[in-house]
């Protein structure tokens, strides 16, 4: 992309800050950039900061202050293209066409000069890299780097300005390197550019470069491992497996820049990141950015040193612009209180938690819309309840957790998992066992495969509570819920082990009931989960049931393919157990051992699903929701969706297998259920998309929507699939990212 063809000014960049409507985040950004003016006052990058401040004023609708800031730039630098372009756009928005035209004329005249164009690109590179960094962390490093490199190639910059460009290019590469998908080139490029800028005359630039070099040294693997791996690659006769080295070792190379500076080379080979940070602090002792970066790197090995650095940082700048220091200090204090290190007495732990609480409260006041900080504050209240004011602190914790969970759309899966995990612990201590179960479920759902969940404690707590629930009730639905979540935990973590031996007989009986009710996929799933736990006699019984499931599925397929009059299929067309291909249909765990067994008579007993509530929450409707799903997704519907909505939120649902009356027309029953339901939940999966009946149901729900009423269909995506065009028009819940049950509850409960 040729950035030289782009217009000057910040309004054409489509920055994230333009979409941030909360005044708190804009105030934090404004305070941060006001502080930077003094740091960069001796170099032209100061105009990038001032243009950014004017742009923030515009986003706050403070047009008068924005105009003053842009005009102030022109008094110092009359040829500043970005200030002229920003003023032109501002005047156009204020309906001052004459002023807008005047600034446009000046902009056209000065755009001929290379120096003006180069500085314009530098300023745009700055705002793209840093304007969205402090709060949202959504930075377009490539675009920012492109602007800086274009500026250098324009050849209109002084030597000092070029060094400034190298500094910010190096920072972009550092941030790319710290991303899990980094490349070796990012690491070496960052070293080259940062080292080039260490000779700048500006102390802030020098200190910044050395602090980021400290980051690079601190986060890299041991130098001897990198050297050993590089030598291995150059030795074709070596039999050593390269994959015994970690990914980070294989992705790195020794930067050639080290040969230009013996001091930096010594730091790199000794992994002495402290030397880099101390050098930065020698240049600029009160630089809060350096102190915060130093604390972030050293906290892994020395929490007390990190706390001391953060304390100094806050002393130098106690304002909201230094919110990151408060956040990191609060996190360290919270971790100390959470882990209860032996070297801390109870009084020290209470003091640490109080300090964490004070810092988190301050951060939440600055950025109240951030789920991460609210969740951490709630956890601190929970920890404090172990030492003082247990009732009030526990209630504060639960209230703050609820507030944080309402904002989980903006956080990563890791934090969402942690938030639900903490919430579950809090609810369990408050003796809300059923609600704790739901929170632990959400924590497991938000985790990815083999993700650490406090050494699997969350999974173990979930299964423990589900076992207690079944032991107390002895309900089939609770047993099915237990089996399903044991399976989910095993899928999420290969090392997770939870025996179901004491329940195997009950689970087999439950599978028989499911078969009798034609819930074949659920029955098949239950038998697969417990197969490895069975003794030989039980395995033979399961093999018989598996054959019965295959037979029943085949018959159901034939019936579905029959004519509308549903004529009976002749005996010759129906399969017998002796002719059925077992190897093609049984699950991988059991198909190889299946022996032909005589069929068994299966009697239907009590239901294996939740019983519907007697009355819907929404007046005027028989059901609060109707579930449109593929039969293969039944187990997720019965033991995840319904347990939450019906048990947790007291909403009355309608599902075909449970609520349709025998002998009634399926098509008529579906039409009636959709009309009598407040909402229709479309459980979108690959199987759903391949099922014509499912698509007919949700399309029918769209047609039955009354004019002027909210949309009736709510898509819930449960696996990686492409949303149909007509459903893509609706906002969906994607369970692969983060559940938002609270939002779903609000939608399903008519105000």
C-alpha positions in Angstrom: 0.0 0.0 0.0 1.4 3.4 -0.9 0.6 5.7 2.0 1.9 8.7 0.1 -1.4 8.8 -1.8 -3.4 9.0 1.4 -4.8 12.3 2.5 -3.2 14.1 5.5 -5.0 14.3 8.8 -6.2 11.8 11.4 -9.9 11.7 10.5 -9.3 9.5 7.5 -7.5 6.8 9.5 -10.7 5.2 10.9 -9.1 4.8 14.4 -10.7 2.8 17.1 -10.8 5.9 19.3 -13.6 7.3 17.1 -15.8 4.4 18.2 -15.1 4.8 21.9 -18.1 6.6 23.4 -17.1 6.3 27.0 -15.7 9.5 28.4 -13.6 7.6 31.0 -11.4 5.9 28.4 -11.0 9.1 26.4 -10.0 10.9 29.6 -7.3 8.3 30.3 -6.0 8.7 26.7 -6.0 12.5 27.0 -4.1 12.4 30.3 -1.6 10.0 28.9 -0.8 12.2 25.9 -0.7 15.4 27.9 2.0 13.8 29.9 4.0 12.9 26.8 4.2 16.5 25.5 7.0 17.3 28.0 8.8 14.1 27.1 9.0 14.9 23.4 9.1 18.7 23.6 12.6 18.9 21.9 11.7 16.8 18.8 9.1 17.1 16.1 7.3 14.0 17.4 5.7 16.4 19.9 3.4 17.6 17.1 2.1 14.0 16.7 1.2 14.1 20.4 -0.5 17.5 20.1 -2.5 16.5 17.0 -3.6 13.4 18.9 -4.7 15.5 21.8 -6.7 17.7 19.5 -8.2 14.6 17.9 -9.3 13.3 21.3 -10.9 16.7 22.1 -12.9 16.2 18.8 -14.0 12.7 19.9 -15.2 14.3 23.1 -17.2 16.9 21.1 -15.0 19.6 22.7 -14.6 21.3 19.4 -13.4 24.7 20.8 -10.4 23.1 22.6 -9.7 20.9 19.6 -9.5 24.0 17.4 -7.2 25.8 19.8 -4.9 22.8 20.0 -4.6 22.5 16.1 -4.1 26.3 15.8 -1.4 26.1 18.4 0.5 23.6 16.3 0.3 25.9 13.3 1.9 28.8 15.4 4.9 26.5 16.0 4.9 24.7 12.6 2.8 26.6 10.0 3.4 23.8 7.5 2.1 20.9 9.6 -0.1 19.0 7.2 -2.0 17.0 9.7 -3.0 20.1 11.7 -4.2 21.8 8.5 -6.1 18.7 7.4 -7.6 18.3 10.9 -8.7 21.9 11.0 -10.2 21.6 7.5 -12.3 18.6 8.6 -13.3 20.3 11.9 -14.4 23.5 10.2 -16.4 21.5 7.6 -18.2 19.7 10.5 -18.9 23.0 12.1 -20.4 24.3 8.8 -17.7 27.0 8.5 -17.1 26.4 4.8 -14.9 29.5 4.2 -12.4 28.5 6.9 -12.5 24.9 5.7 -11.6 26.1 2.2 -8.8 28.3 3.5 -7.2 25.4 5.3 -7.6 23.2 2.3 -5.8 25.7 0.1 -2.8 25.9 2.5 -2.8 22.1 2.7 -2.5 21.8 -1.0 0.3 24.4 -1.2 2.5 22.8 1.5 1.9 19.2 0.4 4.5 19.8 -2.3 7.4 19.7 0.1 9.1 16.4 1.0 9.9 17.5 4.6 6.2 18.3 5.2 5.0 15.0 3.7 7.6 13.0 5.7 6.6 14.6 9.1 3.0 14.0 8.2 3.7 10.3 7.8 5.7 10.2 11.1 2.7 11.7 13.0 0.3 9.2 11.4 2.6 6.3 12.2 2.6 7.5 15.8 -1.2 7.8 16.3 -1.9 4.4 14.6 0.6 2.7 16.9 -0.1 4.3 20.2 -3.6 5.9 20.2 -5.3 2.5 20.5 -2.6 0.8 22.5 -3.2 2.1 26.1 -6.7 0.8 26.5 -7.9 -1.5 23.7 -4.6 -3.2 22.7 -5.8 -3.4 19.1 -2.8 -2.0 17.2 -2.1 -2.1 13.5 1.6 -2.6 13.7 2.1 -3.1 10.0 0.4 0.1 9.0 2.3 2.1 11.6 5.6 0.7 10.6 4.7 1.4 6.9 4.1 5.0 7.7 7.5 5.4 9.5 9.4 3.6 6.7 7.7 5.7 4.1 8.7 8.8 6.0 12.4 7.7 6.0 12.4 7.0 2.3 10.9 10.4 1.5 14.3 11.9 2.6 12.8 15.0 4.1 13.8 14.2 7.7 16.8 15.2 9.8 19.1 12.7 11.3 17.5 13.1 14.7 14.0 12.6 13.2 15.2 9.4 11.5 16.4 8.1 14.8 13.0 8.8 16.3 11.4 6.8 13.4 13.8 3.9 14.1 12.7 4.0 17.8 9.0 3.6 17.0 9.6 1.0 14.3 11.6 -1.0 16.8 8.7 -0.7 19.4 6.3 -2.0 16.8 8.5 -5.0 16.2 8.8 -5.7 19.9 5.1 -5.8 20.3 4.8 -8.1 17.3 7.4 -10.3 18.9 5.5 -10.5 22.2 2.6 -11.8 20.2 2.4 -15.6 20.3 2.5 -15.8 16.5 5.8 -13.8 16.3 8.5 -14.5 13.7 12.3 -14.6 14.2 12.6 -11.6 11.9 10.5 -9.5 14.3 13.0 -10.1 17.1 16.1 -9.2 15.0 14.4 -6.2 13.3 13.4 -4.8 16.7 17.0 -5.1 17.9 18.4 -3.4 14.8 16.0 -0.4 14.9 16.1 0.1 18.7 19.9 0.1 18.8 20.0 2.6 15.9 17.9 5.0 18.0 19.9 4.6 21.3 22.3 7.4 20.0 19.4 9.9 19.8 19.9 13.3 21.6 16.5 13.0 23.2 16.7 11.3 26.6 13.1 10.0 26.4 14.0 8.3 23.1 17.2 6.8 24.6 15.5 5.6 27.7 12.6 4.1 25.7 15.0 2.2 23.4 16.9 0.7 26.3 13.8 -0.3 28.2 12.4 -2.1 25.1 15.8 -3.8 24.7 15.3 -5.0 28.3 12.0 -6.4 27.2 13.6 -8.3 24.4 16.4 -9.7 26.6 14.0 -10.5 29.5 11.4 -12.5 27.4 13.8 -14.5 25.3 14.9 -18.1 26.1 18.4 -18.7 27.5 21.2 -17.7 25.1 23.0 -21.0 25.3 19.9 -22.9 24.1 19.6 -20.5 21.1 23.2 -21.0 20.2 23.0 -24.7 20.6 20.0 -24.9 18.3 21.7 -22.7 15.7 24.8 -24.9 15.7 22.6 -28.0 15.3 21.0 -26.5 12.2 24.5 -26.1 10.7 25.5 -29.7 11.4 23.8 -32.0 8.9 25.4 -35.1 10.5 23.7 -34.5 13.8 21.1 -37.0 14.9 19.5 -34.7 17.6 15.8 -34.1 17.2 15.2 -30.4 16.7 11.7 -30.6 18.1 13.2 -31.2 21.6 13.8 -27.5 21.6 10.9 -25.2 22.5 9.1 -23.2 19.8 10.5 -20.0 21.2 14.1 -21.3 20.8 13.4 -22.5 17.2 11.9 -19.1 16.3 14.9 -17.0 17.4 18.2 -16.1 15.9 21.2 -14.2 17.4 20.8 -10.5 16.3 23.8 -9.3 14.3 23.4 -5.9 16.0 25.1 -7.4 19.1 28.4 -7.2 17.4 28.2 -3.4 17.3 27.9 -2.9 21.0 29.8 -5.0 23.5 27.7 -3.8 26.5 24.4 -4.9 24.8 26.1 -8.2 23.7 27.1 -8.9 27.3 23.5 -8.2 28.5 22.1 -10.5 25.8 24.3 -13.5 26.4 23.9 -13.3 30.2 20.1 -12.7 29.9 20.7 -9.6 32.0 17.6 -7.6 31.3 18.3 -5.7 34.5 21.3 -4.1 32.9 19.2 -2.7 30.1 16.5 -1.3 32.4 19.1 0.1 34.8 20.8 1.9 31.9 17.4 3.4 30.9 16.8 4.6 34.4 20.3 6.1 34.5 19.4 8.2 31.5 15.9 9.1 32.7 15.4 8.1 36.4 11.8 9.3 36.7 10.5 7.7 33.5 7.3 5.8 34.5 7.1 3.9 31.3 10.5 2.3 32.0 9.7 1.6 35.6 6.4 -0.1 34.6 8.1 -2.2 31.9 10.9 -3.2 34.3 8.3 -4.3 36.9 6.4 -6.3 34.4 9.5 -8.3 33.4 11.0 -8.8 36.9 7.7 -9.7 38.6 8.1 -13.4 37.6 11.2 -13.7 39.8 11.0 -11.0 42.3 7.6 -9.6 43.4 9.1 -7.4 46.1 11.4 -5.6 43.6 8.5 -5.2 41.1 6.3 -3.6 43.9 9.2 -1.2 44.7 9.5 -0.2 41.1 5.7 0.3 40.8 5.6 2.3 44.0 8.3 4.7 42.6 6.4 4.9 39.3 3.2 5.9 41.1 5.1 8.4 43.3 6.5 10.1 40.2 3.0 10.2 38.5 0.0 9.5 40.7 -2.5 10.6 38.1 -4.9 8.5 36.0 -2.4 8.6 33.1 -0.3 6.1 35.0 -3.2 3.7 35.5 -1.2 0.8 34.3 1.2 1.0 37.4 -1.9 0.9 39.7 -3.2 -2.1 37.8 0.0 -4.1 37.9 0.6 -3.3 41.6 -3.0 -4.3 42.4 -2.5 -7.6 40.5 0.6 -8.4 42.4 -1.0 -7.7 45.8 -4.0 -9.8 44.8 -1.8 -12.7 43.8 0.1 -12.5 47.1 -3.2 -12.6 49.0 -4.6 -15.4 46.7 -1.6 -17.6 47.1 -1.0 -16.8 50.8 2.7 -17.1 50.6 4.2 -18.4 53.8 6.5 -15.4 54.3 3.5 -13.2 54.8 1.6 -13.1 58.1 -2.2 -12.7 58.2 -1.9 -9.0 59.0 0.4 -8.6 56.0 -2.0 -10.5 53.8 -4.9 -8.2 54.8 -2.8 -5.2 54.1 -1.8 -6.5 50.7 -5.5 -7.2 49.8 -6.5 -3.7 51.0 -3.8 -2.2 48.8 -5.1 -4.2 45.9 -8.6 -3.2 46.6 -7.7 0.5 46.7 -5.8 0.3 43.4 -8.5 -1.6 41.6 -11.2 0.8 42.8 -9.1 3.7 41.5 -8.7 1.9 38.1 -12.4 1.1 37.8 -13.2 4.7 38.5 -10.9 5.7 35.6 -12.1 2.9 33.3 -15.4 1.7 34.7 -16.4 -0.2 31.5 -13.5 -2.7 31.8 -14.6 -6.3 32.7 -11.0 -7.3 33.6 -10.5 -4.8 36.4 -14.0 -5.3 37.8 -13.5 -9.1 37.9 -10.2 -8.7 39.7 -11.8 -6.3 42.2 -14.5 -8.8 42.9 -11.9 -11.5 43.5 -10.1 -9.2 46.0 -13.4 -8.7 47.9 -13.8 -12.4 47.9 -10.3 -13.0 49.3 -10.9 -10.2 52.0 -14.0 -12.0 53.1 -11.7 -14.8 54.5 -10.1 -12.3 56.9 -12.6 -9.5 57.8 -16.2 -8.5 57.3 -17.1 -11.9 55.7 -20.8 -11.1 55.0 -20.4 -7.6 53.5 -17.2 -8.5 51.5 -18.8 -11.6 50.1 -21.9 -9.6 49.0 -19.7 -7.0 47.5 -17.8 -9.7 45.6 -21.0 -11.3 44.2 -22.3 -7.9 43.2 -19.1 -6.9 41.4 -18.8 -10.2 39.7 -22.3 -9.7 38.3 -21.3 -6.3 37.1 -18.1 -7.7 35.4 -20.0 -10.5 33.7 -22.3 -8.0 32.0 -19.2 -6.7 30.1 -17.6 -10.0 29.0 -18.0 -9.3 25.3 -14.8 -7.2 25.3 -12.4 -9.7 27.1 -10.3 -12.6 26.0 -11.4 -16.3 26.5 -8.7 -16.6 29.2 -10.0 -13.8 31.3 -13.6 -14.9 30.7 -12.7 -18.4 31.9 -10.9 -16.9 35.0 -13.9 -14.6 35.8 -16.4 -17.5 35.8 -13.9 -19.7 37.8 -13.6 -17.0 40.5 -17.4 -16.4 40.5 -18.0 -20.2 40.9 -15.6 -20.3 43.9 -17.4 -17.4 45.5 -20.9 -18.9 44.9 -19.8 -22.2 46.3 -18.5 -20.6 49.5 -21.8 -18.7 49.8 -23.6 -22.1 49.7 -25.1 -21.5 46.3 -24.2 -24.9 44.9 -26.5 -24.9 41.8 -25.3 -21.4 40.7 -21.7 -22.4 41.3 -22.2 -25.4 39.0 -23.4 -23.0 36.2 -20.3 -20.7 36.7 -17.9 -23.7 36.6 -19.6 -24.8 33.4 -19.0 -21.4 31.8 -15.4 -21.5 32.9 -14.9 -24.9 31.2 -16.7 -23.7 28.1 -14.5 -20.6 27.8 -11.4 -22.7 28.0 -9.6 -24.2 25.0 -8.1 -27.7 24.7 -5.5 -28.4 27.4 -5.9 -24.9 28.8 -4.8 -24.8 32.5 -7.8 -24.4 34.8 -5.9 -24.1 38.1 -4.4 -27.6 37.7 -7.9 -28.9 36.6 -9.4 -27.8 40.0 -12.3 -26.1 38.2 -13.2 -29.3 36.3 -12.9 -31.3 39.4 -15.1 -28.9 41.4 -17.7 -29.0 38.6 -17.8 -32.8 38.5 -17.7 -33.1 42.3 -20.8 -30.8 42.6 -22.6 -32.6 39.8 -21.9 -36.0 41.6 -23.3 -34.6 44.8 -26.3 -33.3 43.0 -27.1 -36.7 41.5 -26.3 -38.6 44.7 -28.9 -36.3 46.5 -31.7 -36.4 43.9 -31.1 -39.7 42.0 -32.8 -38.1 39.0 -32.0 -39.4 35.6 -31.6 -35.8 34.3 -28.9 -35.1 36.8 -27.1 -38.3 35.9 -27.2 -37.3 32.2 -25.9 -33.9 33.1 -23.0 -35.5 35.0 -22.0 -37.8 32.2 -22.2 -35.0 29.6 -19.9 -32.7 31.6 -17.4 -35.4 32.4 -17.2 -35.9 28.6 -16.7 -32.1 28.1 -13.9 -32.0 30.7 -12.1 -34.9 29.1 -12.4 -33.2 25.7 -11.0 -30.0 27.1 -8.1 -31.6 28.9 -6.6 -34.9 27.9 -5.0 -35.3 31.4 -8.4 -34.9 33.1 -9.5 -38.1 34.7 -12.8 -38.7 36.5 -14.0 -42.2 37.1 -17.7 -43.0 36.6 -17.4 -46.6 37.7 -19.8 -46.4 40.5 -22.4 -45.0 38.1 -22.0 -47.3 35.1 -25.0 -49.5 35.8 -27.2 -46.4 36.2 -25.8 -44.8 33.1 -26.5 -48.0 31.0 -30.1 -48.0 32.4 -30.3 -44.3 31.4 -29.1 -45.1 27.9 -31.9 -47.8 27.6 -34.5 -45.2 28.6 -33.1 -42.8 25.9 -33.3 -45.5 23.3 -37.0 -46.1 24.3 -37.7 -42.4 23.9 -35.9 -42.4 20.5 -33.1 -40.2 21.9 -30.6 -42.3 20.0 -27.7 -39.9 19.7 -27.8 -39.2 23.5 -27.9 -42.9 24.3 -25.0 -43.5 21.9 -23.0 -40.7 23.5 -23.6 -42.0 27.1 -22.4 -45.5 26.2 -19.2 -44.1 24.5 -18.3 -42.0 27.5 -18.4 -45.0 30.0 -17.2 -47.8 27.7 -13.6 -47.8 29.0 -14.8 -48.0 32.6 -16.8 -51.2 32.1 -16.1 -54.8 33.0 -16.5 -57.5 30.4 -20.2 -58.4 31.2 -21.2 -54.7 31.0 -19.3 -54.3 27.7 -21.4 -57.1 26.2 -24.5 -55.4 27.4 -23.4 -52.1 25.8 -22.6 -53.8 22.5 -26.1 -55.1 22.4 -27.5 -51.6 23.0 -25.2 -50.2 20.4 -26.6 -52.7 17.9 -30.1 -51.7 18.9 -29.3 -48.0 18.4 -27.9 -48.7 14.9 -31.0 -50.7 14.0 -33.4 -48.1 15.3 -31.5 -45.3 13.4 -31.7 -47.3 10.2 -35.4 -47.8 10.6 -35.9 -44.1 11.3 -34.0 -43.2 8.2 -36.2 -45.5 6.1 -39.3 -44.0 7.7 -38.2 -40.4 6.9 -37.6 -41.4 3.3 -41.0 -43.0 2.9 -44.0 -41.5 1.3 -46.3 -39.0 3.1 -48.8 -41.8 3.8 -46.0 -43.5 5.7 -46.7 -46.9 4.2 -45.2 -49.7 6.1 -41.9 -50.9 4.9 -41.8 -54.6 3.9 -39.9 -57.0 6.1 -37.4 -57.6 3.3 -36.4 -53.9 3.4 -35.8 -53.7 7.1 -32.4 -54.7 8.4 -31.7 -57.5 10.7 -28.9 -57.5 13.3 -27.1 -60.2 11.4 -26.9 -58.2 8.2 -26.1 -54.8 9.7 -22.6 -53.4 9.1 -21.4 -52.9 12.7 -17.9 -51.8 11.7 -19.3 -48.8 9.7 -21.6 -47.5 12.5 -20.2 -48.2 15.9 -17.9 -45.7 17.6 -14.2 -46.1 17.4 -13.8 -47.2 21.0 -16.1 -50.1 20.7 -16.7 -51.2 17.1 -13.7 -53.5 17.0 -15.0 -55.6 19.9 -18.7 -55.9 19.0 -20.1 -59.4 18.9 -23.5 -60.3 17.6 -25.9 -60.4 20.4 -29.7 -61.1 20.6 -31.8 -58.0 20.8 -33.3 -57.0 24.2 -36.6 -55.6 25.1 -36.3 -52.0 26.3 -39.0 -50.5 28.4 -39.6 -46.7 28.7 -39.4 -45.5 32.3 -39.0 -42.0 33.8 -37.8 -39.2 31.6 -34.1 -38.5 31.3 -34.7 -34.8 30.6 -35.9 -31.8 32.7 -39.6 -31.5 33.3 -41.1 -28.3 31.8 -42.2 -25.6 34.2 -45.9 -25.2 34.7 -46.1 -21.6 33.5 -44.0 -19.4 31.2 -42.4 -16.2 32.5 -43.7 -14.1 29.6 -47.4 -13.4 29.9 -49.5 -14.3 26.8 -47.2 -17.1 25.8 -47.3 -20.8 26.6 -43.5 -21.1 26.3 -40.6 -18.6 26.8 -38.6 -20.3 24.0 -38.8 -23.0 21.5 -35.5 -24.8 20.6 -34.8 -25.5 17.0 -31.9 -28.0 16.8 -30.5 -31.0 15.0 -31.1 -34.4 16.7 -27.3 -34.8 16.9 -27.1 -31.7 19.1 -29.7 -33.0 21.5 -27.2 -33.7 24.3 -26.0 -30.1 24.3 -29.5 -28.8 24.4 -30.7 -31.1 27.2 -27.7 -31.0 29.5 -26.4 -27.5 28.9 -29.0 -25.1 27.4 -32.1 -26.4 29.3 -30.3 -26.9 32.6 -29.3 -23.2 32.5 -32.4 -21.6 31.2 -35.0 -23.7 32.9 -33.3 -24.5 36.2 -31.2 -21.3 36.5 -33.5 -18.7 35.1 -37.0 -20.4 35.6 -37.9 -20.0 31.9 -40.2 -22.5 30.3 -38.9 -24.1 27.1 -40.3 -26.3 24.5 -38.3 -29.1 22.8 -39.7 -31.5 20.4 -38.7 -34.8 22.0 -40.0 -33.9 25.4 -43.1 -31.6 24.8 -44.8 -32.8 21.6 -47.7 -35.1 22.2 -47.6 -38.6 20.6 -49.8 -39.2 17.6 -50.0 -35.5 16.7 -48.7 -34.2 13.3 -45.1 -33.1 13.8 -45.5 -30.2 11.3 -48.6 -28.9 13.1 -47.0 -29.4 16.5 -43.9 -27.4 15.4 -46.1 -24.6 13.9 -48.2 -24.4 17.1 -45.1 -24.4 19.4 -43.4 -21.6 17.4 -46.5 -19.4 17.6 -46.9 -20.0 21.3 -43.3 -19.3 22.1 -41.9 -15.9 22.9 -38.6 -16.6 21.1 -37.1 -19.3 19.0 -33.5 -20.4 19.7 -31.8 -21.7 16.6 -28.9 -24.0 17.7 -26.6 -23.5 14.7 -24.1 -26.3 13.9 -22.8 -28.2 10.9 -25.5 -30.8 11.5 -28.2 -28.1 11.8 -27.2 -26.6 8.4 -27.5 -30.1 6.8 -30.9 -30.7 8.3 -33.8 -29.5 6.1 -36.3 -29.7 9.0 -34.2 -27.3 11.1 -34.0 -24.7 8.3 -37.7 -25.0 7.7 -38.4 -24.3 11.4 -36.3 -21.2 11.8 -37.6 -19.8 8.5 -41.1 -20.4 9.6 -40.3 -18.5 12.9 -39.2 -15.6 10.8 -42.4 -15.6 8.9 -44.6 -15.8 12.0 -43.1 -12.6 13.5 -45.7 -10.0 14.2 -45.2 -6.6 12.4 -43.5 -4.0 14.7 -42.2 -6.7 17.2 -38.6 -7.6 18.0 -37.0 -10.4 16.0 -38.3 -13.8 17.1 -35.2 -15.9 16.2 -32.0 -15.9 18.3 -29.1 -17.9 16.7 -26.8 -19.7 19.0 -23.6 -21.0 17.3 -22.1 -24.1 18.9 -19.4 -25.1 16.5 -17.3 -23.7 13.7 -19.7 -23.3 10.8 -20.8 -20.7 8.3 -24.0 -18.8 9.4 -26.8 -18.9 6.8 -27.4 -15.6 5.1 -30.8 -15.1 6.6 -29.6 -15.9 10.1 -26.4 -13.8 9.6 -28.7 -10.7 9.8 -29.2 -11.4 13.5 -26.6 -10.9 16.3 -25.8 -14.4 17.5 -24.3 -16.0 20.6 -21.0 -17.8 19.7 -20.3 -20.4 22.4 -16.8 -20.9 21.0 -15.9 -17.4 22.2 -17.8 -16.6 25.3 -21.3 -17.4 26.6 -23.4 -14.5 27.6 -26.2 -16.1 29.5 -27.1 -12.9 31.3 -27.7 -11.2 28.0 -29.8 -14.2 26.8 -31.8 -14.1 30.0 -32.6 -10.4 29.5 -33.7 -11.1 25.9 -35.9 -14.0 26.9 -37.6 -12.2 29.7 -40.0 -9.7 28.2 -39.9 -6.3 30.1 
